[in-house]
Every structure is written in structure tokens, then in C-alpha cells.
Amino acid sequence: MLRTDRETIARSDDHRALRIWLRLLTCTQLIEKQVRGRLREQFSTTLPRFDLMAQLERHPEGLKMNALSRLLMVTGGNVTAIVDQLESEGLVERLEEPADRRAFRIRLTRAGERSFGEMARAHEEWVVDLLAGLSRREHEELLKLLAKLKASAMEVGS
């Protein structure tokens, strides 16, 4: 089988930093592909819907649409379409915003909380399973290295 992920297109003479970046990207894409497929198969949902519900779960008071867009790093139109779907399924509700009559907050309903809870538990099991090839010590080492990489990238980017 011919592998054509981003990492395999790297040449041996490419800079090591580029090869690391491609490996990180490939790992992320492989894990995300598994999560997307499992969400679709087991819950008939999508990763964007799961991500939106995850943000609402973290903010039980609800979030305005612009805050959801910012947190999810997508356009307001994308958020509106997902919210409309979830609302029609009874998983989220729109609440009036007393301070701004043109705005409203989105909040999970009780059914949405139950549904997301079930998906979140399964999601955690999937990720644990996908990373089971590493020992606990390797997990800790990887976390430390990635924290160092994140700090370095933030420093360079500022």
C-alpha cells in the first residue's frame, strides 16, 4: 500500500524541523480522521458539532454567537448553521441577552448535556486507545516536549 500522508512526502535532505512539523501534522490528521469516523458511525454527528457542544459544556451559562465563532475559529455563518441544526434536534437553546436585544446566548439543553456527555466519554476512550502505543512515561515525556515546543512557538510568534 502506498502511503501518501504529509510526512511521507518529506525528503531525507529536508530540514529536520520541517520533518518534525510534517510528523506532527500527520499524527494529528490520523487521530482526527479516526475521531471523525467514530463520531459519524457511533453518534451520527460531526466533529464541528462535537466541538461546538464541547465549548458550550465548558460555559454552562451559554455563549454569544460571536464568542462561539472566536473559540471555534470559524465564521459566524458556520456557527449559525450548526446551532440551527442542534436547536432543531433539541440539543441547544437560544436565550435572550437582556443587555443587548439583538444578541442571544446559546446553551446546551438537558438533552444536549446528556448527549454530549455520552460523546465526550466515548471520545476520551478513543483518544486513550489511539495513544495506547506509548507508555505512561512516554506520554509524560511527549507532554513536556510539546509544552516546550508550544512555548517556543508562542515566543517566536509574538
N, CA and C atoms as an extended XYZ file, in Angstrom:
474
Properties=species:S:1:pos:R:3:atomname:S:1:resname:S:1:resid:I:1 pbc="F F F"
N         0.845       -1.179        0.000 N   MET     1
C         0.000        0.000        0.000 CA  MET     1
C         0.893        1.245        0.000 C   MET     1
N         0.613        2.155       -0.884 N   LEU     2
C         1.379        3.392       -0.995 CA  LEU     2
C         0.838        4.411       -0.011 C   LEU     2
N         1.701        4.884        0.871 N   ARG     3
C         1.304        5.904        1.847 CA  ARG     3
C         1.575        7.273        1.255 C   ARG     3
N         0.584        8.132        1.350 N   THR     4
C         0.755        9.479        0.796 CA  THR     4
C         0.380       10.550        1.809 C   THR     4
N         0.680       10.303        3.085 N   ASP     5
C         0.418       11.349        4.065 CA  ASP     5
C         1.510       12.402        3.951 C   ASP     5
N         1.347       13.498        4.644 N   ARG     6
C         2.285       14.622        4.517 CA  ARG     6
C         3.705       14.244        4.910 C   ARG     6
N         3.825       13.372        5.889 N   GLU     7
C         5.166       13.017        6.355 CA  GLU     7
C         5.945       12.236        5.297 C   GLU     7
N         5.265       11.360        4.585 N   THR     8
C         5.986       10.526        3.620 CA  THR     8
C         6.465       11.308        2.401 C   THR     8
N         5.934       12.520        2.207 N   ILE     9
C         6.413       13.316        1.069 CA  ILE     9
C         7.698       14.070        1.403 C   ILE     9
N         8.065       14.068        2.686 N   ALA    10
C         9.306       14.749        3.084 CA  ALA    10
C        10.498       13.978        2.538 C   ALA    10
N        11.491       14.708        2.129 N   ARG    11
C        12.724       14.092        1.638 CA  ARG    11
C        13.722       14.001        2.780 C   ARG    11
N        14.632       13.074        2.676 N   SER    12
C        15.613       12.887        3.746 CA  SER    12
C        16.526       14.102        3.904 C   SER    12
N        16.664       14.914        2.852 N   ASP    13
C        17.521       16.091        2.962 CA  ASP    13
C        16.742       17.335        3.404 C   ASP    13
N        15.426       17.206        3.646 N   ASP    14
C        14.656       18.332        4.176 CA  ASP    14
C        15.146       18.636        5.588 C   ASP    14
N        15.030       19.875        5.969 N   HIS    15
C        15.449       20.291        7.312 CA  HIS    15
C        14.686       19.477        8.353 C   HIS    15
N        15.372       19.101        9.417 N   ARG    16
C        14.757       18.282       10.467 CA  ARG    16
C        13.505       18.935       11.028 C   ARG    16
N        13.511       20.266       11.206 N   ALA    17
C        12.340       20.968       11.734 CA  ALA    17
C        11.133       20.754       10.821 C   ALA    17
N        11.355       20.763        9.519 N   LEU    18
C        10.259       20.526        8.576 CA  LEU    18
C         9.738       19.101        8.730 C   LEU    18
N        10.628       18.144        8.887 N   ARG    19
C        10.209       16.739        9.059 CA  ARG    19
C         9.430       16.569       10.361 C   ARG    19
N         9.831       17.264       11.421 N   ILE    20
C         9.098       17.204       12.696 CA  ILE    20
C         7.698       17.778       12.501 C   ILE    20
N         7.628       18.938       11.852 N   TRP    21
C         6.332       19.571       11.599 CA  TRP    21
C         5.425       18.627       10.820 C   TRP    21
N         5.947       17.998        9.790 N   LEU    22
C         5.142       17.084        8.980 CA  LEU    22
C         4.698       15.862        9.785 C   LEU    22
N         5.549       15.381       10.669 N   ARG    23
C         5.169       14.240       11.512 CA  ARG    23
C         4.054       14.646       12.482 C   ARG    23
N         4.167       15.814       13.100 N   LEU    24
C         3.110       16.304       13.995 CA  LEU    24
C         1.790       16.446       13.242 C   LEU    24
N         1.853       17.033       12.059 N   LEU    25
C         0.662       17.222       11.242 CA  LEU    25
C         0.042       15.880       10.865 C   LEU    25
N         0.885       14.930       10.471 N   THR    26
C         0.396       13.601       10.093 CA  THR    26
C        -0.270       12.905       11.268 C   THR    26
N         0.353       12.946       12.428 N   CYS    27
C        -0.240       12.325       13.625 CA  CYS    27
C        -1.587       12.959       13.944 C   CYS    27
N        -1.641       14.282       13.887 N   THR    28
C        -2.897       14.991       14.156 CA  THR    28
C        -3.974       14.565       13.165 C   THR    28
N        -3.620       14.508       11.897 N   GLN    29
C        -4.604       14.150       10.873 CA  GLN    29
C        -5.073       12.703       11.020 C   GLN    29
N        -4.166       11.801       11.360 N   LEU    30
C        -4.553       10.398       11.540 CA  LEU    30
C        -5.511       10.237       12.714 C   LEU    30
N        -5.211       10.896       13.822 N   ILE    31
C        -6.076       10.808       15.003 CA  ILE    31
C        -7.421       11.476       14.710 C   ILE    31
N        -7.383       12.645       14.088 N   GLU    32
C        -8.624       13.354       13.765 CA  GLU    32
C        -9.505       12.538       12.827 C   GLU    32
N        -8.901       11.870       11.857 N   LYS    33
C        -9.668       11.038       10.923 CA  LYS    33
C       -10.401        9.927       11.680 C   LYS    33
N        -9.721        9.305       12.639 N   GLN    34
C       -10.350        8.263       13.449 CA  GLN    34
C       -11.501        8.824       14.268 C   GLN    34
N       -11.272        9.971       14.909 N   VAL    35
C       -12.308       10.578       15.743 CA  VAL    35
C       -13.509       10.975       14.883 C   VAL    35
N       -13.266       11.599       13.739 N   ARG    36
C       -14.370       11.982       12.842 CA  ARG    36
C       -15.195       10.763       12.434 C   ARG    36
N       -14.509        9.694       12.050 N   GLY    37
C       -15.207        8.485       11.622 CA  GLY    37
C       -16.024        7.859       12.739 C   GLY    37
N       -15.458        7.820       13.929 N   ARG    38
C       -16.172        7.218       15.059 CA  ARG    38
C       -17.358        8.071       15.491 C   ARG    38
N       -17.209        9.403       15.465 N   LEU    39
C       -18.345       10.271       15.780 CA  LEU    39
C       -19.485       10.038       14.786 C   LEU    39
N       -19.124        9.914       13.523 N   ARG    40
C       -20.124        9.693       12.474 CA  ARG    40
C       -20.803        8.332       12.666 C   ARG    40
N       -19.981        7.282       12.881 N   GLU    41
C       -20.522        5.919       12.982 CA  GLU    41
C       -21.340        5.704       14.253 C   GLU    41
N       -20.824        6.159       15.389 N   GLN    42
C       -21.465        5.841       16.662 CA  GLN    42
C       -22.511        6.847       17.111 C   GLN    42
N       -22.393        8.095       16.646 N   PHE    43
C       -23.311        9.129       17.124 CA  PHE    43
C       -23.998        9.903       16.000 C   PHE    43
N       -23.735        9.532       14.752 N   SER    44
C       -24.313       10.237       13.601 CA  SER    44
C       -24.122       11.740       13.719 C   SER    44
N       -22.908       12.134       14.104 N   THR    45
C       -22.615       13.557       14.238 CA  THR    45
C       -21.260       13.865       13.616 C   THR    45
N       -20.917       15.138       13.635 N   THR    46
C       -19.667       15.590       13.024 CA  THR    46
C       -18.753       16.179       14.092 C   THR    46
N       -17.477       16.291       13.749 N   LEU    47
C       -16.516       16.899       14.663 CA  LEU    47
C       -16.854       18.371       14.943 C   LEU    47
N       -17.255       19.174       13.953 N   PRO    48
C       -17.627       20.560       14.270 CA  PRO    48
C       -18.796       20.650       15.268 C   PRO    48
N       -19.779       19.773       15.144 N   ARG    49
C       -20.895       19.766       16.104 CA  ARG    49
C       -20.389       19.389       17.491 C   ARG    49
N       -19.526       18.365       17.553 N   PHE    50
C       -18.945       17.935       18.825 CA  PHE    50
C       -18.157       19.085       19.449 C   PHE    50
N       -17.330       19.759       18.653 N   ASP    51
C       -16.515       20.866       19.159 CA  ASP    51
C       -17.384       22.008       19.687 C   ASP    51
N       -18.450       22.329       18.975 N   LEU    52
C       -19.339       23.396       19.430 CA  LEU    52
C       -19.995       23.008       20.757 C   LEU    52
N       -20.466       21.782       20.857 N   MET    53
C       -21.084       21.329       22.106 CA  MET    53
C       -20.061       21.305       23.238 C   MET    53
N       -18.807       20.985       22.926 N   ALA    54
C       -17.754       20.977       23.953 CA  ALA    54
C       -17.546       22.378       24.510 C   ALA    54
N       -17.573       23.372       23.650 N   GLN    55
C       -17.422       24.752       24.121 CA  GLN    55
C       -18.601       25.144       25.020 C   GLN    55
N       -19.792       24.749       24.622 N   LEU    56
C       -20.969       25.068       25.436 CA  LEU    56
C       -20.942       24.324       26.770 C   LEU    56
N       -20.414       23.122       26.773 N   GLU    57
C       -20.312       22.357       28.018 CA  GLU    57
C       -19.375       23.058       28.991 C   GLU    57
N       -18.328       23.700       28.464 N   ARG    58
C       -17.372       24.437       29.300 CA  ARG    58
C       -17.951       25.758       29.812 C   ARG    58
N       -19.032       26.218       29.195 N   HIS    59
C       -19.654       27.503       29.552 CA  HIS    59
C       -21.153       27.266       29.780 C   HIS    59
N       -21.520       26.694       30.926 N   PRO    60
C       -22.925       26.342       31.161 CA  PRO    60
C       -23.883       27.535       31.124 C   PRO    60
N       -23.364       28.748       31.320 N   GLU    61
C       -24.211       29.935       31.245 CA  GLU    61
C       -24.554       30.283       29.802 C   GLU    61
N       -23.879       29.640       28.864 N   GLY    62
C       -24.096       29.895       27.445 CA  GLY    62
C       -23.070       30.864       26.885 C   GLY    62
N       -23.029       30.943       25.578 N   LEU    63
C       -22.094       31.826       24.877 CA  LEU    63
C       -22.823       32.553       23.763 C   LEU    63
N       -22.414       33.788       23.533 N   LYS    64
C       -22.928       34.517       22.375 CA  LYS    64
C       -22.331       33.893       21.114 C   LYS    64
N       -23.009       34.102       20.006 N   MET    65
C       -22.566       33.531       18.733 CA  MET    65
C       -21.159       33.990       18.363 C   MET    65
N       -20.849       35.278       18.588 N   ASN    66
C       -19.513       35.765       18.210 CA  ASN    66
C       -18.432       35.125       19.074 C   ASN    66
N       -18.749       34.839       20.342 N   ALA    67
C       -17.779       34.156       21.206 CA  ALA    67
C       -17.569       32.720       20.738 C   ALA    67
N       -18.651       32.056       20.343 N   LEU    68
C       -18.527       30.691       19.809 CA  LEU    68
C       -17.661       30.688       18.548 C   LEU    68
N       -17.915       31.636       17.658 N   SER    69
C       -17.120       31.730       16.424 CA  SER    69
C       -15.644       31.905       16.736 C   SER    69
N       -15.356       32.789       17.690 N   ARG    70
C       -13.962       33.065       18.062 CA  ARG    70
C       -13.312       31.819       18.672 C   ARG    70
N       -14.003       31.162       19.593 N   LEU    71
C       -13.441       29.970       20.239 CA  LEU    71
C       -13.219       28.823       19.263 C   LEU    71
N       -14.133       28.680       18.311 N   LEU    72
C       -14.030       27.588       17.337 CA  LEU    72
C       -13.182       27.960       16.131 C   LEU    72
N       -12.833       29.250       16.034 N   MET    73
C       -12.026       29.774       14.925 CA  MET    73
C       -12.677       29.491       13.570 C   MET    73
N       -13.993       29.742       13.498 N   VAL    74
C       -14.747       29.607       12.251 CA  VAL    74
C       -15.632       30.839       12.088 C   VAL    74
N       -16.222       30.974       10.923 N   THR    75
C       -17.066       32.136       10.647 CA  THR    75
C       -18.398       32.021       11.378 C   THR    75
N       -19.036       33.161       11.540 N   GLY    76
C       -20.349       33.190       12.168 CA  GLY    76
C       -21.371       32.366       11.407 C   GLY    76
N       -21.252       32.346       10.085 N   GLY    77
C       -22.174       31.554        9.264 CA  GLY    77
C       -22.072       30.065        9.566 C   GLY    77
N       -20.851       29.596        9.753 N   ASN    78
C       -20.667       28.178       10.090 CA  ASN    78
C       -21.309       27.857       11.423 C   ASN    78
N       -21.100       28.733       12.406 N   VAL    79
C       -21.671       28.520       13.738 CA  VAL    79
C       -23.192       28.552       13.668 C   VAL    79
N       -23.743       29.504       12.934 N   THR    80
C       -25.197       29.619       12.821 CA  THR    80
C       -25.804       28.346       12.258 C   THR    80
N       -25.209       27.797       11.225 N   ALA    81
C       -25.742       26.570       10.617 CA  ALA    81
C       -25.728       25.411       11.612 C   ALA    81
N       -24.640       25.269       12.362 N   ILE    82
C       -24.554       24.179       13.337 CA  ILE    82
C       -25.550       24.402       14.470 C   ILE    82
N       -25.632       25.633       14.969 N   VAL    83
C       -26.573       25.941       16.049 CA  VAL    83
C       -28.005       25.667       15.591 C   VAL    83
N       -28.339       26.056       14.367 N   ASP    84
C       -29.690       25.802       13.851 CA  ASP    84
C       -30.006       24.307       13.864 C   ASP    84
N       -29.056       23.485       13.417 N   GLN    85
C       -29.260       22.031       13.408 CA  GLN    85
C       -29.453       21.504       14.825 C   GLN    85
N       -28.535       21.891       15.721 N   LEU    86
C       -28.593       21.399       17.097 CA  LEU    86
C       -29.862       21.874       17.802 C   LEU    86
N       -30.302       23.087       17.497 N   GLU    87
C       -31.533       23.601       18.102 CA  GLU    87
C       -32.735       22.796       17.608 C   GLU    87
N       -32.768       22.491       16.329 N   SER    88
C       -33.896       21.725       15.785 CA  SER    88
C       -33.964       20.317       16.382 C   SER    88
N       -32.816       19.814       16.862 N   GLU    89
C       -32.762       18.492       17.493 CA  GLU    89
C       -32.973       18.573       19.005 C   GLU    89
N       -33.159       19.784       19.520 N   GLY    90
C       -33.406       19.965       20.940 CA  GLY    90
C       -32.160       19.850       21.806 C   GLY    90
N       -30.971       20.009       21.212 N   LEU    91
C       -29.723       19.857       21.956 CA  LEU    91
C       -29.166       21.176       22.473 C   LEU    91
N       -29.545       22.290       21.831 N   VAL    92
C       -29.154       23.617       22.317 CA  VAL    92
C       -30.384       24.517       22.293 C   VAL    92
N       -30.292       25.618       23.036 N   GLU    93
C       -31.359       26.603       23.036 CA  GLU    93
C       -30.762       27.989       22.938 C   GLU    93
N       -31.560       28.891       22.384 N   ARG    94
C       -31.169       30.301       22.301 CA  ARG    94
C       -31.829       31.043       23.457 C   ARG    94
N       -31.033       31.815       24.179 N   LEU    95
C       -31.545       32.605       25.296 CA  LEU    95
C       -31.382       34.079       24.975 C   LEU    95
N       -32.391       34.853       25.273 N   GLU    96
C       -32.289       36.292       25.039 CA  GLU    96
C       -31.196       36.883       25.918 C   GLU    96
N       -30.541       37.885       25.383 N   GLU    97
C       -29.479       38.592       26.099 CA  GLU    97
C       -30.055       39.939       26.545 C   GLU    97
N       -30.399       40.079       27.831 N   PRO    98
C       -31.076       41.301       28.296 CA  PRO    98
C       -30.305       42.584       27.997 C   PRO    98
N       -28.977       42.542       28.052 N   ALA    99
C       -28.172       43.745       27.836 CA  ALA    99
C       -28.127       44.157       26.366 C   ALA    99
N       -28.438       43.229       25.456 N   ASP   100
C       -28.362       43.521       24.019 CA  ASP   100
C       -29.489       42.761       23.336 C   ASP   100
N       -30.558       43.457       23.009 N   ARG   101
C       -31.743       42.787       22.464 CA  ARG   101
C       -31.512       42.184       21.086 C   ARG   101
N       -30.422       42.573       20.421 N   ARG   102
C       -30.125       41.992       19.109 CA  ARG   102
C       -29.351       40.690       19.230 C   ARG   102
N       -28.801       40.421       20.414 N   ALA   103
C       -27.950       39.244       20.618 CA  ALA   103
C       -28.656       38.199       21.471 C   ALA   103
N       -28.131       37.011       21.443 N   PHE   104
C       -28.620       35.952       22.303 CA  PHE   104
C       -27.481       35.008       22.621 C   PHE   104
N       -27.670       34.248       23.681 N   ARG   105
C       -26.690       33.243       24.087 CA  ARG   105
C       -27.190       31.876       23.679 C   ARG   105
N       -26.237       30.996       23.404 N   ILE   106
C       -26.542       29.606       23.066 CA  ILE   106
C       -26.126       28.763       24.261 C   ILE   106
N       -26.988       27.835       24.650 N   ARG   107
C       -26.697       26.991       25.798 CA  ARG   107
C       -27.173       25.574       25.502 C   ARG   107
N       -26.455       24.595       26.043 N   LEU   108
C       -26.900       23.209       25.926 CA  LEU   108
C       -28.196       23.023       26.710 C   LEU   108
N       -29.107       22.250       26.155 N   THR   109
C       -30.297       21.835       26.895 CA  THR   109
C       -29.908       20.630       27.748 C   THR   109
N       -30.816       20.169       28.587 N   ARG   110
C       -30.527       18.954       29.365 CA  ARG   110
C       -30.256       17.773       28.432 C   ARG   110
N       -31.038       17.677       27.366 N   ALA   111
C       -30.810       16.608       26.383 CA  ALA   111
C       -29.431       16.772       25.736 C   ALA   111
N       -29.046       18.014       25.476 N   GLY   112
C       -27.728       18.286       24.896 CA  GLY   112
C       -26.612       17.913       25.850 C   GLY   112
N       -26.806       18.204       27.130 N   GLU   113
C       -25.801       17.839       28.139 CA  GLU   113
C       -25.628       16.327       28.196 C   GLU   113
N       -26.747       15.597       28.182 N   ARG   114
C       -26.676       14.121       28.217 CA  ARG   114
C       -26.001       13.580       26.959 C   ARG   114
N       -26.414       14.104       25.820 N   SER   115
C       -25.857       13.650       24.546 CA  SER   115
C       -24.354       13.930       24.472 C   SER   115
N       -23.974       15.161       24.847 N   PHE   116
C       -22.556       15.498       24.803 CA  PHE   116
C       -21.771       14.661       25.802 C   PHE   116
N       -22.312       14.436       26.990 N   GLY   117
C       -21.630       13.619       27.998 CA  GLY   117
C       -21.299       12.230       27.468 C   GLY   117
N       -22.254       11.639       26.781 N   GLU   118
C       -22.040       10.310       26.201 CA  GLU   118
C       -20.943       10.360       25.130 C   GLU   118
N       -21.009       11.364       24.264 N   MET   119
C       -19.996       11.502       23.214 CA  MET   119
C       -18.620       11.782       23.816 C   MET   119
N       -18.559       12.638       24.829 N   ALA   120
C       -17.278       13.009       25.439 CA  ALA   120
C       -16.611       11.798       26.088 C   ALA   120
N       -17.401       10.957       26.762 N   ARG   121
C       -16.832        9.737       27.363 CA  ARG   121
C       -16.260        8.819       26.285 C   ARG   121
N       -17.008        8.650       25.201 N   ALA   122
C       -16.528        7.809       24.102 CA  ALA   122
C       -15.280        8.431       23.471 C   ALA   122
N       -15.298        9.732       23.262 N   HIS   123
C       -14.157       10.446       22.667 CA  HIS   123
C       -12.899       10.216       23.500 C   HIS   123
N       -13.030       10.338       24.814 N   GLU   124
C       -11.878       10.119       25.687 CA  GLU   124
C       -11.342        8.691       25.538 C   GLU   124
N       -12.245        7.703       25.489 N   GLU   125
C       -11.820        6.313       25.307 CA  GLU   125
C       -11.089        6.127       23.982 C   GLU   125
N       -11.592        6.767       22.925 N   TRP   126
C       -10.949        6.643       21.620 CA  TRP   126
C        -9.542        7.211       21.643 C   TRP   126
N        -9.385        8.382       22.239 N   VAL   127
C        -8.070        9.024       22.276 CA  VAL   127
C        -7.109        8.204       23.124 C   VAL   127
N        -7.583        7.707       24.256 N   VAL   128
C        -6.746        6.830       25.092 CA  VAL   128
C        -6.303        5.620       24.278 C   VAL   128
N        -7.228        5.025       23.554 N   ASP   129
C        -6.920        3.859       22.719 CA  ASP   129
C        -5.918        4.211       21.618 C   ASP   129
N        -6.108        5.360       20.980 N   LEU   130
C        -5.223        5.768       19.889 CA  LEU   130
C        -3.807        6.072       20.368 C   LEU   130
N        -3.665        6.458       21.639 N   LEU   131
C        -2.345        6.764       22.187 CA  LEU   131
C        -1.791        5.630       23.051 C   LEU   131
N        -2.452        4.492       23.015 N   ALA   132
C        -2.048        3.354       23.855 CA  ALA   132
C        -0.711        2.747       23.431 C   ALA   132
N        -0.223        3.084       22.266 N   GLY   133
C         1.065        2.580       21.816 CA  GLY   133
C         2.245        3.189       22.546 C   GLY   133
N         1.982        4.210       23.357 N   LEU   134
C         3.021        4.860       24.147 CA  LEU   134
C         2.842        4.498       25.610 C   LEU   134
N         3.946        4.335       26.311 N   SER   135
C         3.895        4.062       27.747 CA  SER   135
C         3.524        5.341       28.499 C   SER   135
N         3.194        5.197       29.769 N   ARG   136
C         2.884        6.361       30.607 CA  ARG   136
C         4.081        7.311       30.642 C   ARG   136
N         5.264        6.755       30.756 N   ARG   137
C         6.485        7.579       30.766 CA  ARG   137
C         6.645        8.338       29.445 C   ARG   137
N         6.366        7.675       28.350 N   GLU   138
C         6.451        8.322       27.040 CA  GLU   138
C         5.388        9.418       26.903 C   GLU   138
N         4.194        9.179       27.456 N   HIS   139
C         3.164       10.232       27.461 CA  HIS   139
C         3.687       11.474       28.171 C   HIS   139
N         4.268       11.281       29.358 N   GLU   140
C         4.791       12.409       30.132 CA  GLU   140
C         5.905       13.124       29.370 C   GLU   140
N         6.795       12.348       28.782 N   GLU   141
C         7.900       12.927       28.012 CA  GLU   141
C         7.375       13.728       26.822 C   GLU   141
N         6.404       13.162       26.123 N   LEU   142
C         5.826       13.843       24.970 CA  LEU   142
C         5.121       15.137       25.394 C   LEU   142
N         4.382       15.084       26.496 N   LEU   143
C         3.719       16.292       27.003 CA  LEU   143
C         4.731       17.387       27.309 C   LEU   143
N         5.837       17.020       27.944 N   LYS   144
C         6.876       18.013       28.269 CA  LYS   144
C         7.483       18.601       27.005 C   LYS   144
N         7.795       17.756       26.045 N   LEU   145
C         8.385       18.237       24.796 CA  LEU   145
C         7.419       19.138       24.030 C   LEU   145
N         6.155       18.744       23.978 N   LEU   146
C         5.174       19.560       23.270 CA  LEU   146
C         4.926       20.886       23.990 C   LEU   146
N         4.977       20.889       25.321 N   ALA   147
C         4.837       22.147       26.072 CA  ALA   147
C         5.997       23.077       25.748 C   ALA   147
N         7.182       22.511       25.661 N   LYS   148
C         8.366       23.308       25.324 CA  LYS   148
C         8.247       23.858       23.900 C   LYS   148
N         7.780       23.019       22.977 N   LEU   149
C         7.584       23.451       21.596 CA  LEU   149
C         6.531       24.551       21.521 C   LEU   149
N         5.441       24.395       22.259 N   LYS   150
C         4.376       25.404       22.267 CA  LYS   150
C         4.913       26.736       22.775 C   LYS   150
N         5.650       26.708       23.884 N   ALA   151
C         6.217       27.941       24.439 CA  ALA   151
C         7.153       28.607       23.447 C   ALA   151
N         7.974       27.806       22.784 N   SER   152
C         8.915       28.343       21.806 CA  SER   152
C         8.157       28.970       20.631 C   SER   152
N         7.142       28.289       20.136 N   ALA   153
C         6.367       28.805       19.010 CA  ALA   153
C         5.642       30.095       19.390 C   ALA   153
N         5.137       30.157       20.625 N   MET   154
C         4.447       31.375       21.078 CA  MET   154
C         5.431       32.539       21.204 C   MET   154
N         6.639       32.251       21.664 N   GLU   155
C         7.659       33.274       21.821 CA  GLU   155
C         8.077       33.833       20.462 C   GLU   155
N         8.296       32.942       19.504 N   VAL   156
C         8.700       33.368       18.157 CA  VAL   156
C         7.576       34.140       17.487 C   VAL   156
N         6.332       33.709       17.754 N   GLY   157
C         5.180       34.340       17.109 CA  GLY   157
C         4.783       35.676       17.703 C   GLY   157
N         5.354       36.042       18.855 N   SER   158
C         4.912       37.306       19.465 CA  SER   158
C         5.825       38.460       19.117 C   SER   158
